[in-house]
């Protein structure tokens, strides 16, 4: 945030900080990129013409996204460096959350973008199911968050498209997928992002890579061990263990319950209830798949089961089976790992902001390369929205100046004046974030929860417009 101040001096805005590490083949591309980010951040969710306001700027944006000398890696380079800086300013363990999402589009020429899957829609006159192709892109992202839930930024992103249908189901028709080297499968993205994010952050031992069952690969366990980093994964493969005559699940049957953990959950109707989880954990020697024993060694890993007592009504029974290289020797450590894995949902929230807030799937750009560049820009904007939402909850003691410039704070105080006892107090960061959220429709009643992502992106968009009008009026007045 931040705009021109009296005398023409411009304080460093968050955009300046995020783009400082970006380098392009031409300096003019860098200037155009900064202008583009500024305009898109001012019109979050708007189309390119709406965000750019006039044809000249819209045309410049289209040229930028069509420029073959610009890559998504160059667009994200500055943000990656800023993530590393924020990581270095923290201490203790951080969580690197990994997940894959799809962006779907409606196009007459699907191959210009790529395809994701086939879908059945309706039936023809003969009663046969109509099958149509879904075109789109896939993105595998790695989001760094603190153990308190504050998103520090992205550390790795991989985009790809498909010209033909792939996946485990297709492979099974021809060959046992476990016999195919991971380097020849899309699954390699989990390992590549683990390595890229660990290298970027620079302190492997502080990183805990968290991901769902799709990443349950023996190759990933060994890659993490080689990098000197850690992982926490929800397992779906019942591997051979110990001397190779038993499986992990068979070994865990003999482990006694070592503690209970109560959590609040909601059923399918949204009604709250309490679930009691039985905790069992043990370190087990895990063996590689039979076809890969010559390539990979045995590894000693901790297995953690958190299974709900009884069968609940109105929802599925909680049954988490986690695998990690971290030690778990007490109930407190087991609960800590469960809380870390629960943080994985934050990357899905990030993807939701990309699609619902920035409306990445509404773009009419024609080719995959152009869409990749646009989505890369949206990734930076989505992180900013998410960060502002979460810093209000997990770092509320931070000074207001860490987010808002003096001019911005004065403008917010003018737009939404403080009343009563709040006037005499030194205003905190949450008070200013609440003011931005109120511009987006947040009511700020005493019983309301902290503002969420939707009101934050609405408020930020409106506040940016107000800032622009304020700066313009002051410039005309001078």
C-alpha distance (Angstrom), angle and dihedral (degrees) to the residues before:
residue distance angle dihedral
X1 . . .
X2 3.79 . .
X3 3.79 133.3 .
X4 3.81 139.4 -158.2
X5 3.80 115.7 -48.2
X6 3.79 132.5 -160.3
X7 3.79 112.9 -56.3
X8 3.79 93.6 24.9
X9 3.83 95.4 -83.7
X10 3.78 111.2 142.3
X11 3.81 120.3 -155.1
X12 3.77 118.1 -140.2
X13 3.80 108.0 -88.1
X14 3.79 127.0 -158.2
X15 3.81 87.4 -101.2
X16 3.80 90.9 56.7
X17 3.79 90.2 50.3
X18 3.81 94.4 47.9
X19 3.81 94.7 46.3
X20 3.81 98.7 40.0
X21 3.81 92.2 99.0
X22 3.81 96.2 48.2
X23 3.79 117.7 113.1
X24 3.79 125.5 -175.8
X25 3.79 134.5 -174.7
X26 3.80 89.6 -108.2
X27 3.81 126.9 34.8
X28 3.80 88.9 -138.1
X29 3.79 89.2 63.0
X30 3.79 89.5 56.4
X31 3.82 91.8 52.8
X32 3.78 91.7 46.8
X33 3.80 90.6 48.2
X34 3.79 92.2 53.4
X35 3.80 91.9 49.6
X36 3.80 89.8 47.6
X37 3.82 93.4 51.9
X38 3.79 90.7 47.4
X39 3.80 92.8 52.0
X40 3.81 95.2 43.9
X41 3.80 90.8 48.7
X42 3.79 88.9 52.6
X43 3.80 91.0 52.6
X44 3.80 104.3 37.0
X45 3.79 108.2 -178.3
X46 3.81 94.3 14.1
X47 3.79 124.4 119.5
X48 3.80 117.9 -103.5
X49 3.85 94.0 -100.9
X50 3.82 90.9 48.1
X51 3.80 93.4 48.1
X52 3.82 93.2 45.3
X53 3.83 93.3 47.2
X54 3.82 96.5 -153.7
X55 3.79 138.5 47.2
X56 3.82 95.6 -111.8
X57 3.80 93.3 58.0
X58 3.80 92.7 39.8
X59 3.80 90.3 51.8
X60 3.80 90.2 49.4
X61 3.82 89.2 51.5
X62 3.81 92.6 50.5
X63 3.81 90.2 49.1
X64 3.80 90.6 50.8
X65 3.81 92.8 52.4
X66 3.82 90.8 45.7
X67 3.82 94.3 48.4
X68 3.79 110.1 114.2
X69 3.82 90.4 -157.3
X70 3.82 89.6 66.9
X71 3.80 120.3 78.8
X72 3.77 131.8 -174.7
X73 3.82 87.5 -117.8
X74 3.82 90.5 61.2
X75 3.80 91.4 46.7
X76 3.82 91.8 52.9
X77 3.80 97.5 37.9
X78 3.80 94.9 92.7
X79 3.78 93.3 46.3
X80 3.81 91.5 50.7
X81 3.81 90.0 53.2
X82 3.80 91.1 48.0
X83 3.82 89.1 51.2
X84 3.80 89.4 54.4
X85 3.82 90.7 50.7
X86 3.80 91.9 51.3
X87 3.81 89.9 46.8
X88 3.81 90.9 52.5
X89 3.80 89.7 52.9
X90 3.82 91.0 60.0
X91 3.79 131.1 69.5
X92 3.76 134.4 -145.5
X93 3.79 128.0 23.8
X94 3.79 122.8 -18.7
X95 3.79 127.3 -165.8
X96 3.79 121.8 -126.4
X97 3.79 106.3 -157.6
X98 3.81 117.9 -156.4
X99 3.80 128.7 -165.6
X100 3.81 143.2 143.2
X101 3.80 127.1 -128.7
X102 3.80 135.8 -179.8
X103 3.79 129.2 -132.9
X104 3.81 111.6 -153.8
X105 3.81 126.4 -160.2
X106 3.79 138.0 -179.5
X107 3.80 111.1 -126.5
X108 3.79 136.3 155.7
X109 3.82 88.9 -138.8
X110 3.85 105.1 45.0
X111 3.81 94.5 176.6
X112 3.81 91.0 64.2
X113 3.80 85.9 71.2
X114 3.80 105.3 19.1
X115 3.78 135.7 -113.0
X116 3.78 134.3 -92.5
X117 3.80 107.6 -177.7
X118 3.79 146.4 -33.7
X119 3.78 122.0 -98.2
X120 3.79 134.6 -166.0
X121 3.79 116.7 -129.3
X122 3.78 123.2 176.6
X123 3.79 127.8 -41.4
X124 3.78 134.9 -86.4
X125 3.83 125.8 -124.7
X126 3.80 90.7 -82.8
X127 3.81 91.6 54.0
X128 3.79 95.0 -108.0
X129 3.78 118.7 141.1
X130 3.79 114.9 -104.5
X131 3.79 112.3 -130.0
X132 3.78 121.7 -158.4
X133 3.78 134.5 178.5
X134 3.81 121.8 -110.4
X135 3.77 110.5 -146.4
X136 3.77 123.2 -158.6
X137 3.79 149.5 100.5
X138 3.77 134.8 -81.8
X139 3.79 125.6 -137.4
X140 3.80 128.1 -168.1
X141 3.79 110.9 -164.9
X142 3.79 136.4 -175.6
X143 3.81 116.0 -152.4
X144 3.81 121.6 -167.7
X145 3.81 115.1 -144.3
X146 3.77 133.6 168.9
X147 3.79 118.9 -115.8
X148 3.83 86.1 -103.7
X149 3.82 89.8 59.2
X150 3.84 103.0 -104.0
X151 3.84 110.0 143.9
X152 3.82 109.3 -131.9
X153 3.79 93.7 -174.7
X154 3.77 143.6 -90.2
X155 3.79 120.1 -48.2
X156 3.80 100.6 -177.7
X157 3.80 139.5 7.3
X158 3.78 131.1 -175.9
X159 3.83 122.5 -168.1
X160 3.76 125.2 -170.4
X161 3.78 142.8 161.7
X162 3.79 133.1 -153.5
X163 3.77 129.9 -130.4
X164 3.79 91.0 -174.1
X165 3.79 135.9 21.0
X166 3.79 116.2 -85.0
X167 3.76 137.4 169.0
X168 3.77 142.9 105.4
X169 3.80 94.9 -65.7
X170 3.78 90.8 54.8
X171 3.79 92.3 46.8
X172 3.79 92.9 50.6
X173 3.78 89.9 61.9
X174 3.78 90.3 63.3
X175 3.81 109.5 21.0
X176 3.78 143.4 -1.9
X177 3.84 101.5 -87.0
X178 3.81 92.0 -145.5
X179 3.81 88.2 65.9
X180 3.82 92.4 56.8
X181 3.85 113.9 92.5
X182 3.80 110.5 -110.5
X183 3.82 89.2 -125.5
X184 3.82 88.5 69.0
X185 3.82 95.3 51.5
X186 3.79 134.7 73.3
X187 3.80 86.2 -116.2
X188 3.79 88.6 80.1
X189 3.82 86.6 82.7
X190 3.81 90.4 77.6
X191 3.79 91.8 56.6
X192 3.82 95.2 41.0
X193 3.80 92.5 52.4
X194 3.80 91.7 45.6
X195 3.80 90.0 54.6
X196 3.81 95.1 42.2
X197 3.80 95.2 48.5
X198 3.81 93.3 44.2
X199 3.81 91.2 50.3
X200 3.81 92.0 48.0
X201 3.80 95.0 51.2
X202 3.79 91.3 46.4
X203 3.81 100.2 -153.1
X204 3.83 105.4 81.9
X205 3.80 96.2 -179.4
X206 3.83 91.5 62.2
X207 3.81 93.4 54.8
X208 3.81 124.8 89.8
X209 3.81 112.1 -173.1
X210 3.81 111.1 -147.2
X211 3.81 123.6 -167.2
X212 3.79 143.5 146.1
X213 3.80 132.7 -102.4
X214 3.80 95.3 -72.9
X215 3.81 89.3 71.3
X216 3.81 93.8 54.0
X217 3.81 95.0 121.8
X218 3.77 128.1 140.7
X219 3.81 89.5 -140.6
X220 3.81 89.5 61.4
X221 3.81 91.5 52.8
X222 3.79 90.3 54.7
X223 3.82 93.7 43.2
X224 3.82 90.4 54.3
X225 3.80 90.3 48.7
X226 3.81 91.1 51.4
X227 3.83 91.2 49.1
X228 3.81 92.1 48.7
X229 3.81 91.8 -123.1
X230 3.83 134.4 121.1
X231 3.80 137.1 -116.8
X232 3.80 139.4 -163.2
X233 3.81 114.2 -166.3
X234 3.76 136.8 170.3
X235 3.77 102.7 -122.1
X236 3.81 127.5 -139.5
X237 3.81 101.2 167.5
X238 3.80 119.8 86.6
X239 3.80 97.9 -147.5
X240 3.76 130.4 -169.5
X241 3.78 112.2 -93.2
X242 3.80 142.9 -167.0
X243 3.82 108.7 -5.8
X244 3.81 93.2 -0.3
X245 3.80 96.8 -104.5
X246 3.84 95.0 96.8
X247 3.78 136.6 44.2
X248 3.80 129.9 -127.8
X249 3.80 92.7 -104.7
X250 3.81 91.3 51.6
X251 3.80 90.3 51.7
X252 3.81 91.9 48.3
X253 3.81 91.9 53.9
X254 3.78 88.3 71.9
X255 3.82 94.3 51.2
X256 3.79 114.1 101.2
X257 3.80 123.5 -134.4
X258 3.81 105.7 -89.5
X259 3.78 99.6 -172.8
X260 3.80 148.1 -17.6
X261 3.79 129.0 -115.4
X262 3.81 124.9 -165.6
X263 3.79 120.2 -153.2
X264 3.80 135.1 174.8
X265 3.82 114.1 -117.2
X266 3.80 138.1 170.3
X267 3.78 128.3 -131.4
X268 3.81 126.2 -135.2
X269 3.82 90.3 -79.6
X270 3.80 94.0 50.1
X271 3.79 95.4 -106.5
X272 3.84 112.8 145.6
X273 3.78 124.7 -123.7
X274 3.79 140.2 159.5
X275 3.81 121.5 -104.4
X276 3.80 121.4 -160.6
X277 3.81 112.6 -148.7
X278 3.79 123.3 -159.6
X279 3.81 111.1 -141.5
X280 3.78 122.8 -147.6
X281 3.78 125.3 167.7
X282 3.76 139.5 166.5
X283 3.80 140.4 159.9
X284 3.80 110.5 -112.0
X285 3.77 133.9 -176.8
X286 3.81 104.2 -118.4
X287 3.79 121.3 -157.7
X288 3.84 127.0 -147.9
X289 3.83 122.2 -113.4
X290 3.78 113.7 -75.8
X291 3.79 93.5 -110.6
X292 3.82 93.0 51.8
X293 3.80 103.4 44.2
X294 3.78 93.7 108.4
X295 3.78 90.9 56.2
X296 3.81 103.7 39.9
X297 3.83 132.0 44.3
X298 3.79 128.9 -136.5
X299 3.81 114.0 -89.3
X300 3.81 131.9 -155.0
X301 3.83 108.3 -130.4
X302 3.79 137.0 168.9
X303 3.80 117.9 -116.3
X304 3.81 115.8 -155.8
X305 3.80 122.4 -170.4
X306 3.82 121.4 -169.1
X307 3.79 108.3 -179.1
X308 3.78 127.4 171.0
X309 3.78 120.0 -120.0
X310 3.77 114.1 -117.4
X311 3.79 128.5 -9.3
X312 3.82 114.1 -66.1
X313 3.79 124.4 -143.7
X314 3.78 122.0 -120.1
X315 3.81 97.3 14.6
X316 3.78 143.8 49.6
X317 3.78 120.0 -83.0
X318 3.81 113.7 -101.6
X319 3.79 109.9 -113.1
X320 3.78 115.0 164.8
X321 3.79 119.4 175.9
X322 3.78 110.9 -176.1
X323 3.78 131.8 -176.5
X324 3.80 123.8 -161.5
X325 3.77 142.7 157.8
X326 3.82 89.9 -134.4
X327 3.80 119.2 100.5
X328 3.80 119.2 -106.9
X329 3.81 111.3 -169.7
X330 3.81 103.3 149.2
X331 3.78 143.1 34.6
X332 3.82 90.0 -106.1
X333 3.81 92.0 55.2
X334 3.80 90.8 47.0
X335 3.82 91.6 52.5
X336 3.80 90.0 47.0
X337 3.82 90.8 56.2
X338 3.80 91.0 48.1
X339 3.80 90.1 52.3
X340 3.80 90.3 49.0
X341 3.77 92.0 51.4
X342 3.81 90.2 48.4
X343 3.83 86.7 60.6
X344 3.81 87.7 69.8
X345 3.80 88.9 85.9
X346 3.79 88.9 70.1
X347 3.79 91.8 74.4
X348 3.79 88.5 55.3
X349 3.81 87.7 52.8
X350 3.81 88.2 52.4
X351 3.80 90.2 52.7
X352 3.81 89.7 48.3
X353 3.81 90.4 55.2
X354 3.81 88.9 51.3
X355 3.79 92.3 53.8
X356 3.81 104.0 31.3
X357 3.80 100.8 29.7
X358 3.80 103.2 34.7
X359 3.82 91.1 26.1
X360 3.80 91.9 -139.0
X361 3.82 91.5 172.1
X362 3.81 93.0 56.7
X363 3.80 94.5 67.2
X364 3.82 117.9 118.6
X365 3.82 95.8 -155.8
X366 3.79 107.4 137.7
X367 3.80 107.4 -140.9
X368 3.78 137.0 49.9
X369 3.81 94.1 -120.0
X370 3.79 92.6 55.9
X371 3.78 92.6 46.6
X372 3.82 91.3 49.6
X373 3.80 91.0 56.0
X374 3.80 91.6 47.9
X375 3.81 93.3 48.5
X376 3.81 89.9 48.7
X377 3.81 88.9 57.8
X378 3.81 90.4 46.5
X379 3.82 89.3 52.9
X380 3.80 90.3 63.6
X381 3.81 92.4 46.7
X382 3.82 92.5 46.7
X383 3.79 91.7 51.1
X384 3.81 89.9 52.2
X385 3.81 92.4 52.8
X386 3.79 91.5 46.6
X387 3.81 92.2 46.6
X388 3.80 93.3 51.8
X389 3.80 90.5 48.7
X390 3.80 94.4 50.1
X391 3.82 100.0 38.9
X392 3.79 86.5 64.3
X393 3.82 88.4 60.2
X394 3.80 106.0 32.5
X395 3.83 103.0 30.2
X396 3.79 103.7 27.8
X397 3.81 92.3 144.0
X398 3.82 92.0 64.5
X399 3.82 114.4 114.1
X400 3.80 116.7 -97.5
X401 3.80 88.7 -123.8
X402 3.80 89.4 67.0
X403 3.81 88.9 73.0
X404 3.80 108.7 16.6
X405 3.80 130.6 46.8
X406 3.80 120.1 -130.2
X407 3.81 90.2 -104.1
X408 3.80 91.3 51.4
X409 3.80 92.3 49.6
X410 3.80 91.3 50.4
X411 3.79 90.9 48.6
X412 3.81 92.3 49.6
X413 3.82 90.5 48.2
X414 3.81 88.6 52.9
X415 3.82 93.9 47.1
X416 3.82 95.0 45.2
X417 3.83 110.0 21.1
X418 3.79 120.3 -156.7
X419 3.76 117.4 -117.0
X420 3.78 136.0 -156.7
X421 3.78 118.9 -14.8
X422 3.83 93.6 -0.3
X423 3.83 92.0 68.4
X424 3.79 94.7 69.3
X425 3.78 96.3 45.6
X426 3.78 127.3 86.9
X427 3.77 101.0 -104.3
X428 3.79 116.5 -119.0
X429 3.79 131.8 -143.8
X430 3.85 93.0 -100.8
X431 3.81 90.3 55.7
X432 3.82 91.4 57.8
X433 3.80 93.5 43.0
X434 3.80 88.0 51.9
X435 3.80 89.3 53.1
X436 3.80 90.8 53.6
X437 3.80 89.7 48.1
X438 3.82 90.4 50.4
X439 3.80 88.1 58.1
X440 3.82 85.0 58.6
X441 3.80 95.3 51.0
X442 3.81 102.4 -85.1
X443 3.83 109.4 149.0
X444 3.83 96.7 -156.1
X445 3.79 94.4 -149.0
X446 3.78 118.0 168.3
X447 3.80 91.8 -108.9
X448 3.82 95.6 46.4
X449 3.82 120.0 108.8
X450 3.83 118.5 -122.5
X451 3.83 113.7 -68.7
X452 3.80 115.3 -83.2
X453 3.78 134.4 -143.2
X454 3.83 97.0 -86.2
X455 3.81 96.9 57.2
X456 3.81 89.5 40.2
X457 3.81 95.1 57.0
X458 3.82 90.7 44.2
X459 3.78 91.1 48.9
X460 3.80 94.4 45.7
X461 3.79 91.4 50.3
X462 3.79 92.6 50.1
X463 3.80 93.4 43.4
X464 3.81 91.3 51.9
X465 3.80 89.7 53.4
X466 3.81 90.2 49.8
X467 3.83 90.9 48.9
X468 3.78 90.9 50.9
X469 3.80 91.1 50.6
X470 3.80 91.1 47.0
X471 3.82 92.6 50.3
X472 3.81 91.8 46.0
X473 3.80 93.2 49.5
X474 3.80 91.7 49.2
X475 3.79 91.4 48.4
X476 3.83 91.4 50.9
X477 3.79 90.1 46.5
X478 3.81 91.0 55.5
